[in-house]
């Protein structure tokens, strides 16, 4: 639905451009004909009727007027095409929002305009989509593009027509919001944003950092730097929120964010798997150790081999036992004290080998994906060899 709205808005924008050009061309035709008639009248309007004085000269007048109008229309067309080329360079091809260079130009025109200093006040925003890489990895880049377009439409709708908005690159956006109304930032942060994948609706969230201009920043560059610092404070505190810049935020604070949650998961000394508890028990994420344990080259290879289903990770004869344990965990998910599930079973590796593992899982309720099963997996053969090696050294 949002994709259709997006295409309709593009069509309306083009129709508006061409309609304006056509109206101007018709106006030129009328003005040119009226000018010729003023000096060399060849028809008169009497009693609501047109009386032609000389048909030959009238035809010549109409021809001259038509040629002048066509010439003017052609000039307008080439000018419009030039404007479209320049506009295309200043706009992102996917979302039709401004590019960063187009954003800088628009903000400079606003801040350097003739209005008084008070009317130049506003807020600079930096925002990005939480866990966007995971959306691309799990659902594909086509869905990722849809998420970007959805967010662009939502930003235009919530921030208003006076806002200057751009896609800064990837899933990062920035905006300038004129005025003193910061409530629009809060509304954008709390907006229920969703995308569709395989006929299902999935919510997604954004993190926003912002700074007040000119009270907290001296220039656009300074403002965006400070808004970026505020954004990373949000990312540090569970994401899905908004934060205004404060003086205690320093560039050094970003060092604490050097390890992202994905980097932590990928570098844990254990295989790690996350599954949704939908009908297919869809795989939401697997770290590199898990991918290697299954004998796959990368996440794409792993998701292709397993068809994104948890059951396809497990050796067929062990699936009933694992499903029974998971079903018991689902039945007990609302208990206050929930113990992690510990189980042994065999993986079905890509080359067909059964691989005995020890798994420890915890079922949680996630606001975005519903029930989610987090599982750590240890290769029992490798772990046993490691224990024996340590024992021999002792």
N, C-alpha and C positions, 0 to 999 in steps of 0.2 A: 504494500500500500504506500509506504513512504517513498519507494522507488518511483512509483507512478506520480506522486506529488512532486518529486524532484524533477522528473522529466517535463511535467506540465509547467513548472516554474521556468525552466529553460525556454520552453516554447513561448510562453507569455512574454518573456524578456525580449525574444527575437521579434515577436509580433509588434510589441511596443516600439522597438527601434524602427522597423520598416513603416509602421503607421505614421510615426512622426515625420519621416522623410517624405512619404507620399503626400501628407497634408501640406507640407512646406512647398512641394513641387506644384501642387494644384494652386496654392496661393500665389506663387510666382507667375503661373499661367494667367490667372485672373488679373493680376496687377499689370503684367506686360500688355495684355489685350486692352485693358482700360487706358493705359498710357498711350497706345497707338490711336485708339478711338478719340482721345482728347484732342490730338493734333490733326488727325485725318479721319473724321467720323464717316463711316460707311453704313451705319444702321442707326435707327432711332427707336425709342420705346414710346409709343403713343397709345393711351387708353388701354394699357396692359398688354399691348401687342407690339411685336418687333417689325419695323418697316425697313427693308433693305434698300439702300440708295443705289449701290453698284455691286452686283454679285461678284464680279471679277476682282475688284479691289478688296472686297470682304474676304474672299477665299485667300488672297495674298496675305492679308492681315492675319488670318487664322494660321496660315502656314508659317509665317515669320514667328508668331507667338508660340506655335508648337515647337519649332526648331530651337527657339531660345529656352523653352521649358525643358526640352529633352537634354539640351546641353547642360543646363543647370542641374537637372536630375542626375546626369552622368557624373558631374563633379561631386554632387552630394553622395552618390553611390561609392565612388572611389574614396571619398573622405570617410564614409562610414566603414568601408572595408579596412582602411588604414586604422581607424579607431578600434575595430574588432581585433585586428592583429595586435595592437598595443594592449588592448584589454585582455586578450588571451595570454599575453606575456605576463600580465599583472595578476592573473587569476589561476588558481589551481584547477587542472583539467578534471579532476574527479569530483570535488565538492563545489566547484565554482566560487569558493571563497577567494579572497585576495591571497597572493603569494606574499612572502616576507618583504620583497622589494616593493610590491604594490601597497602593502600595509604601511611601510615606512613613508612612502610618498603621501598617502592619504593622511596619516597622522601629522606629518610636517605641514601639510596644507592647512589642517585644522588648527594646529598650535601657532602657526605663523600668520593666521588670518587677521582680519580687521577687528574682530570682536574684542571686548575688554577682557582683562586677565581672569576675572571671576568666571566668565562663561567658558574659559579654556580648561577649567578644572575637571577632573574625572578620575577614573580608576584604570590601571593597566592590569590585565589578567594574563596568567600563564596556566595552562591546564593540559592534562593528557588523560588517556583512557587507562584505567587500571587493568593490569594483566593483559594488555593488548596482544602481546606475543603468544600468549597461551590461546587466545581466541583464534589467531591465525593457525597455530600448530594443530589445534583440535578440530576446528571447523573449516579451515581453508582460507586462502587469501580473498576469494570472492566474497565470503561472508565478512571478512575483515574490512573490505572496501565498503560493504553495505553499512557496517558500524560507523565508519568514518563519515559517510554521507548522512546517516541518521543524526549523528552528533552535530554536524554542520547545520542541518535544518533546525534542530532544537536550539542551538545557540542563536540563530537568526530570529527564531520565534520568541525566545525568552528575553534576550538582551535588547531587542528592539531595533527599529530601522535606523536609529541614530548611532548605533554601535559600529565600530570599525573592527572587522573580524578577519583573521587570516589563519590558514593552515601553515604552521611553521616548518613542517616536515614530519613524515611518519605519522604518529598518533599525537603529535604535539601541536597545540593551537595557542594563539595569543589574541588578545582583543583590547581595544580601548573603549571604555564606556564613559561618554561625557556626562557631566552632572554629578550630583551628590547622592544619588540613589543606589546604595549598595545592596538593597533588598533583591535586586534582580540577580545578583551573584548567588545569593542564598537559594533563590528559586531554581536556578540552573543546577546547583549542587544537589538539591533534594528532588529534582525531577525524576520520575520513573522512566528510565530509558531502556529500551528493549531492542533486540535484533532477532531475526528469524533464521533458523537453520533446520533443514529437514522437517519442515512443517511444524516446528516447535518454537515457542517464544522463550528467549533467554534475556534476563536483565543484565545490564552492564553499568558500571559506575565510573565516575571521573574524579580526579583530584584537582583542586584549584588553589593557586596562590595569587594574591593580588596586593596592590600597593596604591595608596592615594596620591594623586598628582595635583598640584606641585608641592603639597604639604610634606610628603615623605620622599620625594625624588626630584632631582634637578633637571633631568632630561629623559627622553624616551629610553635611551640605552641604560641609564641608571635605574629607571623604573622597571624595565624588564628583568634586569639582573636581580633586583630586590624581590620582584614577584616570583622569580625562579627559586630564590632561596626559601620563600614562603611555601611554594609548591612542594619542595623536597622535605620540608617539615611535615606536611600532610602525608607524604609518602612514607615517612618514618613512623607515623602514628596511625597505622592500619588503613591508610588510603581512604577513599570515598568520603571526602570532606572538603572544606575550604578554610583558608587561613590568611589573615592579613599580615603583611610584613611588620616586624618589630625590630628595633635596633639591636636587640641581643642576638639576632640571627646573623651569623658570619659565614663567610665562605668556608672556613675551616669545619663548620658543622657538617658539611657534605661528606667529610671523610668518614663519618659514622655510617654513611649510607653506601659505602664502597661495596659491601656484600649485600646484594639483593636476595630476596627470598628464593628466586630461581637459582642463583649461584650457590646458595647454601644447599639447596636440594640436590643440585648436580654434583656437588663435591662432598656430600656425605659419604662416609666409608661404609655404605650399606645400600642395597638396592631398594628403591622407593617407588611406590605405585599409588595413584589416586583414582578411585572409581566412583561414578555416580550410581545411586541405587534406583535407577529407572528400570524399565522392563528388560532392557538389554544389558544392564550393568555396564554402562559405557565407560571406557577408559578416558579419564580427563587429563592425566599426566603420567609420565614415567621418566625417571632420571636416567642419566647415561649408564650408571651401573646396572640398572634393570634392563636397559636395552641390550647391553653387552651380554648379560647373563642369559638372555633369550636367544643370543646368537644373531642379533640384527645389527645392521650398519648404523642406523640413525633412527630418530623418532618417526620419520615418515615411513621407513621400512618396517618399524615395529608396529605402527598403527595399521599399515596395509596387511601385514601378516596376521595380526589378531582381529582384524576387521573391527577394531575399537571396542571389543567385547572382553570382559574379564574372564568369562568362561573359556575363551580360546587360549588363555595363558596357562590354564590348568590341564593336567593330563586327564583324558576323558573319564577314566574309572574313578578318579578322585573328585570329580565335580560334585556328585551328590553330597559327599561329606562336607565339602567347603560351603556349598549352598545352604546346608542345614545350619551350620555355625553362623553364617551371615544372617539367615532368617531369624535365629534366636537373638542376634544383636539388634536387628531391626525391631523386634518385639519389645526389647528392653531399653530402647533408645531414650525414652523419657524418664528413666530412673535418674535420681540425683547422683548416686555413686555408681558410675559405670566402669567396669573393669575392661582393660583391653583384651581382645580375643587372641589367644595363642593357639596355633595349629601347625601341623606338619602335613605336607602334601607334595606332589610332584608337579613340576612345570613341564610343559610340552614345548621344548625349544624348536627353533626354526628348522633345524636339521633332523627333527623327529626324536631326539633323545629325551627320555624321562629324567628329570633332575630333581632329586629330593631336597626340599628346602624347609626351613623353619620360618614361619610368618607371624608377625605381631601386628594386629590391626585395631583401629579405633574408629567407631562410627560417630559422626557428628552431623548436626543439622546446619547447613550453610544457607544464608539468606538468598543466594543467587542460584545455586545448583540443587537445593533440597538436601536430601540425605546423601552424605559423601563418606566413602570408606577410605581411610588412610592406612596404607600397609607398608611395613618394612619387611624385607625378605633377606634371609641369610642362606647361602649355599652351604648345606650341612657337611658335605664332603670337604670343601675348602676350609670351613671353620674348624672341622675336626683335625685336619692336617696342621692348621695354625696352632691349635692347642697342644698337639703332640710335639711340634717344634719348640714351643715355649717350655714344655715339660722337660724335654731332653736337655735344654740349656740349663735349666735349674738343677 
